[in-house]
Amino acid sequence: MTDKHAPHAAFSGRNFPSAEEEASTLARIERYAGPESAYRLAFTDTDFLLREELRPVRMQLELLKPELVQQEQGITATIVIFGSARIKPPEVAQQLLEQAQAGDDRQALKRAETALGMSHFYEEARRFAAIVTERSKALETPIYVVTGGGPGIMEAGNRGAHDVGGKSIGLNIVLPHEQAPNAYITPELCFQFHYFALRKMHFLMRSIALVCFPGGFGTLDELFETVTLVQTGKSRRRPILLFGRAFWEKLLNLEHLVDTGMISPGDIGLFNFVETAEEAWAVLAEHYGFDLPETETGRFAEDI
């Protein structure tokens, strides 16, 4: 029986061809096919889109593309993993140490020994990402790991999700020194940015937690960006986990900031120090009630 309320097939068609259809069916006209010609459709004209005056449009595109793709993939909750691109997997660090031991460069040997000591953070990041990916499958709202898409701790995060058959996100950025995406990012969730500001927004828009492993300027930049947004009330409060208390307390003298009146005593409570992947998951489970029968999934979907 036909539903009398269903639209007639002739009524539901497009009134106008899509932009994709228009772009794919255009005939090539040799006289106007050269690079100096203005005949191309504006949205297919790369030279036009790269003009200085089109920067607002390019910024909008960098906001929209990852947003729409993640919506289509059903991604509403993420955990951001930051950390140094220079931290090696333990097996690589061990090889470098053996090479240094075979030489006579004492400084190279010292660097290799330090690199091996720091490599355990790679394994913790990998295990943490695997735990998040595997255990959140049981939640009504799965949690996806997102990293900066490069090597080191970023690779470890994507690799951990990959280890357990899960998807993960990589937010790469064009840098003066080439950065290739690591091999463990889910291809349909591997993005590339030109603007740092838009990349930072996408790190936080869906995040339910920020997890920082030891790192340099980039890690510190992302950490303090997030802390500032939370401290000033521009972003909702969420767990900020720092892996490796010894590293962070040597790097950041938070008590000095309190003693000099630069931050309030309560601001120290914005951070949680953790040492292991299991400890980090326990902090998140307590904060969000993951172990409760009913998960408060609505708390995951808010953005900045």
LUMKOL-492584 format. One record per atom (N, C-alpha, C): x, y, z; residue in three letters. Coordinates in steps of 0.1 Angstrom, whole numbers, padded with zeros to 4 digits, always signed. Atoms other than C-alpha are relative to their C-alpha. Layout:
BEGIN
XYZALA ...
//
This chain:
BEGIN
+0008-0012+0000MET +0000+0000+0000MET +0009+0012+0000MET -0008-0012+0002THR +0014+0034-0010THR -0004+0010+0011THR +0002-0010-0010ASP +0018+0060+0017ASP -0004+0013-0007ASP +0005-0012+0007LYS -0003+0089+0006LYS +0008+0013+0004LYS -0007-0012-0005HIS +0019+0113+0026HIS +0014+0000-0006HIS -0014+0000+0005ALA +0052+0102+0009ALA +0000+0009-0012ALA -0002-0009+0011PRO +0065+0128-0016PRO +0001-0008-0013PRO -0001+0006+0014HIS +0061+0119-0053HIS +0015+0001-0004HIS -0014+0000+0004ALA +0095+0110-0068ALA +0004+0012-0008ALA -0003-0011+0008ALA +0093+0138-0092ALA +0001+0013+0008ALA -0001-0012-0008PHE +0089+0163-0064PHE +0013+0001+0009PHE -0011+0001-0009SER +0120+0152-0044SER +0013+0002-0007SER -0013-0001+0006GLY +0147+0157-0070GLY +0005+0014+0002GLY -0007-0013-0001ARG +0172+0186-0070ARG -0005+0009-0010ARG +0004-0010+0010ASN +0161+0218-0086ASN +0012+0005-0008ASN -0012-0005+0007PHE +0197+0227-0094PHE +0011-0011+0001PHE -0011+0010-0001PRO +0228+0206-0101PRO +0009+0004+0012PRO -0009-0003-0011SER +0253+0202-0073SER +0013+0006-0005SER -0013-0006+0004ALA +0286+0220-0072ALA +0009-0011-0006ALA -0008+0011+0005GLU +0303+0186-0077GLU -0004-0004-0014GLU +0004+0003+0014GLU +0282+0179-0108GLU +0005+0011-0009GLU -0004-0011+0009GLU +0289+0213-0122GLU +0015-0001-0003GLU -0015+0000+0002ALA +0327+0210-0116ALA +0004-0012-0009ALA -0005+0012+0007SER +0329+0175-0131SER -0005-0001-0015SER +0005+0000+0014THR +0309+0182-0163THR +0004+0012-0009THR -0004-0011+0008LEU +0325+0214-0174LEU +0009-0004-0012LEU -0008+0003+0012ALA +0339+0212-0209ALA +0012+0009+0001ALA -0013-0008+0001ARG +0375+0224-0214ARG +0000+0009-0012ARG +0000-0010+0011ILE +0377+0255-0235ILE +0015+0005-0001ILE -0014-0002+0001GLU +0413+0257-0247GLU +0004+0015+0001GLU -0003-0014+0000ARG +0413+0295-0252ARG +0001+0006+0015ARG +0001-0005-0013TYR +0404+0300-0215TYR +0005-0010+0011TYR -0005+0011-0009ALA +0423+0270-0200ALA +0013+0003+0007ALA -0013-0004-0005GLY +0455+0288-0192GLY +0000+0005+0014GLY +0000-0004-0014PRO +0467+0298-0157PRO -0004+0015+0001PRO +0003-0014-0001GLU +0461+0335-0165GLU -0015+0002-0002GLU +0014-0002+0003SER +0424+0329-0173SER -0008+0000+0013SER +0009-0001-0011ALA +0397+0338-0148ALA -0013-0008-0002ALA +0012+0008+0004TYR +0372+0314-0163TYR -0004-0011+0009TYR +0003+0011-0009ARG +0374+0287-0137ARG -0010+0004+0011ARG +0009-0001-0011LEU +0347+0282-0111LEU +0008+0005+0012LEU -0007-0005-0011ALA +0357+0301-0080ALA +0004-0011+0010ALA -0003+0011-0010PHE +0356+0270-0057PHE +0009-0010-0006PHE -0010+0009+0005THR +0378+0251-0081THR +0013+0007-0003THR -0012-0009+0004ASP +0404+0279-0086ASP +0009+0001+0012ASP -0009+0000-0011THR +0432+0272-0062THR +0008+0013+0002THR -0007-0012+0000ASP +0451+0303-0071ASP -0009+0011+0007ASP +0009-0010-0006PHE +0420+0324-0061PHE -0001-0003+0015PHE +0002+0003-0014LEU +0415+0305-0029LEU +0012+0003+0009LEU -0012-0003-0008LEU +0451+0311-0018LEU +0003+0015+0000LEU -0003-0015-0001ARG +0449+0349-0022ARG -0001+0004+0015ARG +0000-0005-0013GLU +0456+0369+0009GLU -0014+0004+0006GLU +0013-0005-0004GLU +0421+0383+0010GLU -0010-0012+0003GLU +0009+0011-0003LEU +0406+0348+0012LEU +0004-0008+0013LEU -0004+0006-0013ARG +0422+0340+0046ARG -0012-0004+0008ARG +0012+0003-0008PRO +0388+0342+0064PRO -0007-0013-0005PRO +0007+0012+0006VAL +0374+0316+0040VAL +0008-0012+0002VAL -0009+0012-0003ARG +0404+0293+0044ARG -0001-0004+0015ARG +0001+0003-0015MET +0401+0295+0082MET -0014-0007+0002MET +0013+0007-0001GLN +0364+0286+0079GLN +0000-0014-0005GLN -0001+0014+0006LEU +0372+0256+0057LEU +0008-0009+0010LEU -0007+0008-0010GLU +0398+0244+0083GLU -0008-0003+0012GLU +0009+0003-0011LEU +0372+0246+0110LEU -0011-0010-0005LEU +0011+0008+0004LEU +0345+0230+0089LEU +0003-0015-0004LEU -0004+0014+0005LYS +0363+0200+0073LYS +0001-0010+0011LYS +0000+0010-0011PRO +0373+0182+0105PRO -0013-0001+0007PRO +0013+0000-0007GLU +0340+0192+0121GLU -0010-0009-0007GLU +0009+0008+0007LEU +0319+0177+0094LEU +0003-0015-0001LEU -0005+0014+0001VAL +0340+0145+0090VAL -0003-0007+0013VAL +0002+0007-0013GLN +0339+0138+0127GLN -0015-0001+0004GLN +0015+0002-0002GLN +0301+0144+0128GLN -0004-0012-0008GLN +0004+0012+0008GLU +0297+0119+0100GLU +0005-0013+0006GLU -0006+0012-0006GLN +0319+0094+0119GLN -0006-0002+0014GLN +0006+0002-0013GLY +0298+0099+0151GLY +0009+0002+0011GLY -0010-0002-0010ILE +0327+0112+0171ILE -0005+0012+0009ILE +0004-0011-0009THR +0315+0133+0201THR +0008+0001+0012THR -0008+0000-0012ALA +0340+0125+0228ALA +0014-0004-0003ALA -0014+0004+0003THR +0378+0125+0226THR +0009+0002+0013THR -0010-0003-0010ILE +0408+0124+0249ILE +0013+0004-0008ILE -0012-0006+0007VAL +0438+0145+0237VAL +0012-0005+0007VAL -0013+0005-0005ILE +0473+0130+0242ILE +0010+0009-0006ILE -0011-0008+0004PHE +0501+0155+0240PHE +0013-0005+0005PHE -0013+0004-0005GLY +0538+0149+0244GLY +0011+0001-0011GLY -0011-0003+0009SER +0572+0151+0228SER +0000-0009-0013SER -0002+0008+0012ALA +0578+0140+0192ALA +0013-0007+0000ALA -0013+0005-0001ARG +0613+0131+0203ARG +0002-0013+0008ARG -0001+0012-0008ILE +0605+0103+0227ILE -0001-0013-0009ILE -0002+0011+0009LYS +0615+0070+0211LYS -0008-0012+0006LYS +0004+0013-0005PRO +0599+0035+0214PRO +0011-0007+0007PRO -0011+0007-0008PRO +0619+0014+0239PRO +0010-0008-0009PRO -0010+0008+0008GLU +0633-0009+0212GLU +0009+0009-0008GLU -0008-0009+0008VAL +0645+0020+0191VAL +0010+0007+0009VAL -0009-0007-0010ALA +0660+0038+0222ALA +0011-0010+0004ALA -0010+0010-0004GLN +0678+0005+0231GLN +0010-0001-0011GLN -0009+0001+0012GLN +0693+0003+0196GLN +0010+0012+0000GLN -0008-0013+0000LEU +0705+0039+0198LEU +0011-0001+0011LEU -0009+0001-0011LEU +0721+0032+0232LEU +0011-0010-0003LEU -0010+0010+0004GLU +0739+0001+0219GLU +0010+0006-0010GLU -0009-0007+0010GLN +0753+0022+0190GLN +0009+0010+0007GLN -0008-0010-0008ALA +0764+0049+0214ALA +0011-0007+0008ALA -0010+0007-0008GLN +0781+0024+0236GLN +0012-0006-0008GLN -0011+0005+0008ALA +0801+0011+0207ALA +0009+0011-0005ALA -0008-0011+0004GLY +0815+0046+0201GLY +0007+0006+0012GLY -0007-0007-0010ASP +0836+0070+0221ASP -0004+0014+0003ASP +0006-0013-0003ASP +0813+0100+0223ASP -0007+0000+0013ASP +0006+0001-0013ARG +0805+0105+0259ARG -0014+0007+0001ARG +0013-0007+0001GLN +0778+0131+0252GLN -0011-0007-0007GLN +0010+0008+0007ALA +0761+0109+0227ALA -0005-0012+0008ALA +0003+0011-0009LEU +0762+0081+0252LEU -0010+0005+0011LEU +0009-0006-0011LYS +0746+0103+0279LYS -0014+0003-0006LYS +0013-0003+0007ARG +0718+0114+0254ARG -0007-0013-0002ARG +0006+0013+0003ALA +0712+0078+0245ALA -0006-0006+0013ALA +0005+0005-0012GLU +0709+0068+0281GLU -0013+0007+0005GLU +0011-0008-0004THR +0685+0096+0288THR -0012-0004-0009THR +0011+0003+0009ALA +0664+0087+0257ALA -0006-0014+0004ALA +0006+0013-0004LEU +0661+0051+0269LEU -0008+0001+0013LEU +0008-0003-0012GLY +0650+0063+0303GLY -0014+0006-0003GLY +0013-0007+0004MET +0623+0085+0287MET -0009-0009-0008MET +0008+0009+0009SER +0611+0057+0264SER -0011-0007+0007SER +0011+0007-0007HIS +0589+0042+0291HIS -0013+0008-0002HIS +0012-0009+0002PHE +0566+0072+0285PHE -0007-0004-0013PHE +0006+0005+0013TYR +0560+0059+0249TYR -0009-0012+0003TYR +0008+0012-0003GLU +0548+0026+0263GLU -0012+0003+0009GLU +0011-0003-0008GLU +0526+0042+0289GLU -0011+0007-0009GLU +0010-0007+0009ALA +0510+0065+0262ALA -0007-0011-0009ALA +0006+0011+0009ARG +0505+0034+0240ARG -0010-0008+0008ARG +0009+0008-0008ARG +0489+0014+0268ARG -0012+0008+0004ARG +0011-0008-0004PHE +0468+0043+0280PHE -0010+0002-0012PHE +0009-0001+0011ALA +0454+0048+0245ALA -0008-0012-0003ALA +0007+0013+0002ALA +0446+0011+0242ALA -0011-0002+0011ALA +0010+0001-0011ILE +0428+0012+0276ILE -0012+0009-0003ILE +0011-0009+0003VAL +0407+0042+0266VAL -0008-0005-0011VAL +0007+0004+0012THR +0398+0028+0232THR -0008-0013+0004THR +0006+0013-0003GLU +0390-0007+0245GLU -0011+0001+0010GLU +0010+0000-0010ARG +0371+0001+0277ARG -0011+0009-0003ARG +0011-0009+0003SER +0351+0030+0263SER -0010-0006-0011SER +0009+0007+0009LYS +0336+0006+0237LYS -0013-0004+0007LYS +0012+0004-0008ALA +0312-0004+0265ALA -0009+0011+0003ALA +0008-0012-0003LEU +0300+0031+0270LEU -0009+0004-0011LEU +0009-0004+0010GLU +0271+0046+0253GLU +0006+0010-0010GLU -0008-0009+0008THR +0295+0073+0240THR +0014-0005+0000THR -0014+0004+0000PRO +0328+0058+0229PRO +0009+0012+0000PRO -0010-0011-0001ILE +0359+0079+0235ILE +0011-0003-0010ILE -0010+0002+0010TYR +0384+0084+0207TYR +0013+0008+0004TYR -0013-0006-0002VAL +0421+0092+0211VAL +0003+0010-0011VAL -0004-0010+0010VAL +0433+0124+0193VAL +0014+0004+0004VAL -0014-0005-0002THR +0470+0134+0189THR +0003+0010-0011THR -0005-0009+0010GLY +0490+0158+0169GLY +0004-0006-0013GLY -0002+0007+0013GLY +0496+0131+0143GLY +0014-0003-0003GLY -0014+0002+0003GLY +0534+0130+0144GLY +0006-0012+0007GLY -0007+0011-0007PRO +0560+0107+0159PRO +0000+0001+0015PRO -0002-0001-0015GLY +0570+0101+0195GLY -0013-0004+0007GLY +0012+0002-0009ILE +0542+0103+0221ILE -0013+0000-0009ILE +0011-0001+0009MET +0518+0112+0193MET -0002-0014-0007MET +0000+0013+0006GLU +0526+0080+0175GLU -0005-0011+0010GLU +0004+0010-0010ALA +0522+0060+0207ALA -0015+0000+0003ALA +0015-0001-0002GLY +0487+0073+0212GLY -0008-0006-0011GLY +0007+0006+0011ASN +0475+0064+0178ASN +0003-0015-0001ASN -0003+0014+0000ARG +0493+0031+0180ARG -0007-0008+0010ARG +0008+0008-0010GLY +0476+0021+0212GLY -0014-0003-0004GLY +0014+0002+0005ALA +0442+0026+0197ALA +0000-0010-0011ALA -0001+0010+0011HIS +0453+0007+0166HIS +0002-0014+0005HIS -0003+0014-0005ASP +0466-0022+0187ASP -0013-0007+0004ASP +0012+0007-0004VAL +0430-0029+0199VAL -0011+0001-0010VAL +0010+0000+0011GLY +0413-0024+0166GLY -0009+0012+0000GLY +0008-0012+0000GLY +0400+0011+0173GLY +0004+0011-0009GLY -0003-0011+0008LYS +0399+0043+0154LYS +0007+0011+0009LYS -0006-0011-0007SER +0420+0074+0164SER +0002+0011-0010SER +0000-0012+0008ILE +0424+0109+0151ILE +0014+0006+0001ILE -0013-0007+0001GLY +0456+0128+0140GLY -0003+0014-0006GLY +0001-0014+0004LEU +0456+0166+0137LEU +0014+0005-0004LEU -0014-0004+0004ASN +0488+0172+0117ASN +0000+0015-0004ASN -0001-0013+0004ILE +0501+0206+0108ILE +0012+0002-0009ILE -0011-0003+0009VAL +0523+0220+0080VAL +0011+0007+0008VAL -0011-0007-0007LEU +0557+0229+0095LEU +0012+0002-0010LEU -0011-0002+0009PRO +0589+0242+0080PRO +0008-0013-0002PRO -0007+0013+0001HIS +0605+0208+0087HIS -0011-0010-0002HIS +0011+0008+0004GLU +0583+0182+0070GLU -0004-0010+0012GLU +0006+0009-0010GLN +0560+0163+0094GLN -0009-0010-0007GLN +0009+0010+0006ALA +0545+0131+0080ALA -0008-0006+0011ALA +0008+0007-0010PRO +0516+0115+0097PRO +0005-0014+0004PRO -0005+0014-0003ASN +0525+0084+0117ASN -0010-0010-0006ASN +0007+0010+0007ALA +0513+0051+0104ALA -0012-0006+0007ALA +0010+0006-0007TYR +0487+0044+0130TYR -0013+0008+0001TYR +0013-0008+0000ILE +0461+0071+0125ILE -0010-0006-0010ILE +0011+0004+0009THR +0428+0061+0110THR +0000+0009-0012THR -0002-0008+0012PRO +0431+0073+0074PRO -0011+0011-0002PRO +0011-0009+0002GLU +0396+0089+0073GLU -0001+0011+0011GLU -0001-0010-0011LEU +0405+0108+0105LEU +0014+0006+0001LEU -0013-0006+0000CYS +0439+0120+0095CYS -0001+0014-0007CYS +0002-0014+0005PHE +0437+0158+0090PHE +0013+0007-0001PHE -0012-0008+0001GLN +0462+0184+0080GLN -0004+0015+0001GLN +0004-0014-0002PHE +0461+0221+0092PHE +0011+0009-0005PHE -0010-0011+0003HIS +0478+0253+0081HIS +0000+0009+0012HIS +0001-0009-0011TYR +0465+0274+0110TYR +0001-0007+0014TYR -0001+0006-0014PHE +0476+0265+0146PHE -0012+0003+0008PHE +0012-0003-0008ALA +0446+0283+0160ALA -0012-0009-0002ALA +0011+0009+0003LEU +0421+0261+0142LEU +0003-0014+0005LEU -0004+0013-0005ARG +0440+0230+0151ARG -0002-0001+0015ARG +0002+0000-0014LYS +0439+0240+0187LYS -0014-0001+0004LYS +0014+0002-0003MET +0402+0244+0186MET -0005-0014-0001MET +0005+0014+0002HIS +0397+0209+0172HIS +0006-0009+0011HIS -0004+0008-0011PHE +0419+0195+0200PHE -0010+0000+0011PHE +0008-0002-0012LEU +0395+0209+0226LEU -0015-0002-0002LEU +0014-0001+0002MET +0361+0210+0210MET -0008-0013+0005MET +0007+0013-0005ARG +0352+0173+0218ARG +0007-0006+0012ARG -0008+0007-0010SER +0377+0166+0245SER -0006-0001+0014SER +0005+0002-0014ILE +0367+0152+0279ILE +0012+0000+0009ILE -0012+0000-0008ALA +0403+0152+0291ALA +0012+0004-0008ALA -0013-0003+0006LEU +0438+0165+0283LEU +0010-0008+0007LEU -0011+0008-0006VAL +0467+0141+0289VAL +0013+0004-0005VAL -0013-0005+0004CYS +0502+0155+0288CYS +0011-0009+0005CYS -0013+0007-0003PHE +0534+0134+0287PHE +0011+0010-0001PHE -0011-0010+0001PRO +0568+0151+0289PRO +0002+0004-0014PRO -0001-0006+0013GLY +0574+0174+0260GLY +0007+0014+0001GLY -0007-0013+0001GLY +0589+0207+0248GLY -0010+0011-0002GLY +0008-0012+0002PHE +0576+0240+0236PHE -0015-0003-0005PHE +0013+0003+0005GLY +0547+0225+0217GLY -0010-0006+0010GLY +0009+0006-0011THR +0534+0204+0246THR -0003+0011+0010THR +0002-0010-0010LEU +0538+0233+0270LEU -0010+0010-0006LEU +0010-0009+0007ASP +0519+0256+0245ASP -0014-0005+0002ASP +0013+0006+0000GLU +0490+0232+0243GLU -0005-0001+0015GLU +0004+0001-0014LEU +0490+0226+0281LEU -0005+0013+0005LEU +0004-0013-0006PHE +0489+0262+0291PHE -0012+0007-0007PHE +0012-0005+0007GLU +0464+0271+0264GLU -0013-0006+0007GLU +0012+0006-0006THR +0440+0246+0279THR -0002+0004+0014THR +0002-0004-0014VAL +0447+0255+0315VAL -0005+0015+0001VAL +0005-0014+0000THR +0441+0292+0307THR -0014+0001-0003THR +0014+0000+0003LEU +0408+0285+0291LEU -0009-0005+0011LEU +0007+0006-0012VAL +0397+0264+0321VAL +0000+0010+0011VAL -0001-0010-0012GLN +0410+0289+0347GLN -0008+0012-0002GLN +0008-0012+0003THR +0393+0318+0330THR -0015-0002-0002THR +0014+0003+0002GLY +0360+0300+0326GLY -0004+0000-0015GLY +0004+0000+0014LYS +0361+0301+0288LYS -0003-0014-0005LYS +0002+0014+0004SER +0361+0263+0287SER -0004-0007+0013SER +0004+0008-0012ARG +0344+0238+0310ARG +0012-0007+0006ARG -0011+0007-0007ARG +0366+0222+0336ARG +0000-0015-0004ARG -0001+0014+0003ARG +0379+0188+0326ARG +0014-0005+0006ARG -0013+0005-0006PRO +0407+0165+0339PRO +0012+0003-0009PRO -0013-0003+0007ILE +0442+0176+0330ILE +0010-0009+0007ILE -0009+0010-0006LEU +0466+0147+0336LEU +0014+0002-0005LEU -0014-0002+0004LEU +0503+0151+0337LEU +0008-0013+0004LEU -0007+0013-0002PHE +0523+0118+0333PHE +0014+0003+0004PHE -0014-0001-0005GLY +0555+0117+0354GLY +0002+0012+0009GLY -0001-0011-0010ARG +0554+0139+0385ARG +0014+0006+0001ARG -0014-0005-0001ALA +0592+0141+0387ALA +0003+0009-0011ALA -0003-0009+0011PHE +0595+0156+0353PHE -0007+0013+0001PHE +0008-0012+0000TRP +0567+0181+0357TRP +0003+0009+0012TRP -0003-0009-0012GLU +0576+0193+0392GLU +0014+0006-0001GLU -0013-0006+0002LYS +0612+0199+0381LYS -0002+0011-0011LYS +0002-0010+0011LEU +0599+0218+0350LEU -0008+0012+0005LEU +0010-0010-0004LEU +0570+0237+0366LEU +0000+0002+0015LEU +0000-0003-0014ASN +0574+0253+0400ASN -0013+0007+0004ASN +0013-0006-0002LEU +0537+0258+0407LEU -0001+0007+0014LEU +0000-0006-0013GLU +0543+0265+0444GLU +0005+0014-0001GLU -0006-0013+0001HIS +0564+0295+0434HIS -0010+0010-0006HIS +0010-0008+0005LEU +0536+0308+0413LEU -0011+0004+0010LEU +0009-0003-0011VAL +0513+0306+0443VAL +0006+0009+0010VAL -0006-0008-0010ASP +0538+0321+0467ASP +0002+0015-0005ASP -0002-0013+0005THR +0543+0351+0444THR -0013+0006-0005THR +0013-0006+0003GLY +0506+0356+0439GLY -0004+0000-0015GLY +0003+0000+0014MET +0507+0348+0402MET -0012-0009-0004MET +0012+0009+0001ILE +0481+0320+0405ILE -0006-0002+0014ILE +0006+0003-0013SER +0456+0311+0432SER +0003-0014+0005SER -0003+0013-0005PRO +0462+0282+0455PRO -0009-0011-0006PRO +0009+0010+0005GLY +0432+0264+0441GLY +0003-0004-0015GLY -0004+0003+0014ASP +0447+0266+0406ASP +0008-0013-0002ASP -0008+0012+0000ILE +0471+0238+0415ILE -0009-0013-0002ILE +0009+0011+0001GLY +0440+0216+0417GLY -0005-0003-0015GLY +0004+0003+0014LEU +0435+0219+0379LEU +0008-0012-0006LEU -0008+0011+0005PHE +0462+0192+0375PHE -0001-0012+0008PHE -0001+0013-0006ASN +0464+0155+0383ASN +0013-0006-0004ASN -0012+0007+0004PHE +0498+0138+0384PHE -0003-0015+0000PHE +0001+0014+0000VAL +0498+0102+0373VAL +0013-0006-0006VAL -0013+0007+0004GLU +0525+0076+0366GLU -0003-0011-0010GLU +0003+0012+0009THR +0507+0047+0348THR -0013+0002-0007THR +0012-0001+0008ALA +0480+0042+0322ALA -0012-0004+0009ALA +0012+0004-0009GLU +0458+0024+0348GLU -0004+0011+0009GLU +0003-0011-0009GLU +0461+0053+0372GLU -0007+0011-0007GLU +0006-0011+0008ALA +0452+0078+0345ALA -0015-0004-0003ALA +0014+0005+0002TRP +0421+0057+0336TRP -0009+0001+0012TRP +0007+0000-0012ALA +0411+0055+0372ALA -0004+0014+0004ALA +0004-0014-0002VAL +0411+0093+0375VAL -0012+0004-0009VAL +0011-0003+0009LEU +0389+0096+0345LEU -0013-0007+0004LEU +0012+0008-0004ALA +0366+0068+0357ALA -0007+0007+0012ALA +0006-0007-0012GLU +0361+0086+0390GLU -0007+0013-0003GLU +0006-0013+0004HIS +0355+0120+0374HIS -0013-0001-0007HIS +0011+0001+0009TYR +0330+0108+0349TYR -0010-0011+0004TYR +0009+0011-0004GLY +0315+0078+0367GLY -0001-0011-0011GLY +0001+0011+0011PHE +0325+0053+0339PHE -0004-0013+0005PHE +0003+0013-0006ASP +0320+0024+0363ASP -0015-0001+0005ASP +0014+0000-0004LEU +0284+0034+0370LEU -0008-0007-0010LEU +0008+0007+0010PRO +0256+0015+0353PRO -0005+0010-0011PRO +0004-0009+0010GLU +0244+0046+0335GLU +0011+0011-0001GLU -0010-0010+0002THR +0270+0069+0320THR -0006+0013-0004THR +0006-0013+0003GLU +0263+0106+0318GLU +0006+0005-0013GLU -0006-0003+0013THR +0270+0108+0281THR -0001+0015-0004THR +0003-0014+0004GLY +0256+0143+0278GLY +0012+0009+0004GLY -0011-0008-0005ARG +0287+0156+0297ARG +0011+0000-0010ARG -0011+0001+0010PHE +0309+0145+0268PHE -0001+0009-0012PHE +0003-0006+0013ALA +0293+0164+0240ALA +0002+0015+0000ALA -0002-0014-0001GLU +0299+0200+0252GLU +0013+0004-0007GLU -0013-0004+0006ASP +0325+0220+0233ASP +0004+0013+0007ASP -0005-0012-0007ILE +0345+0251+0241ILE -0008+0012-0003ILE 
//
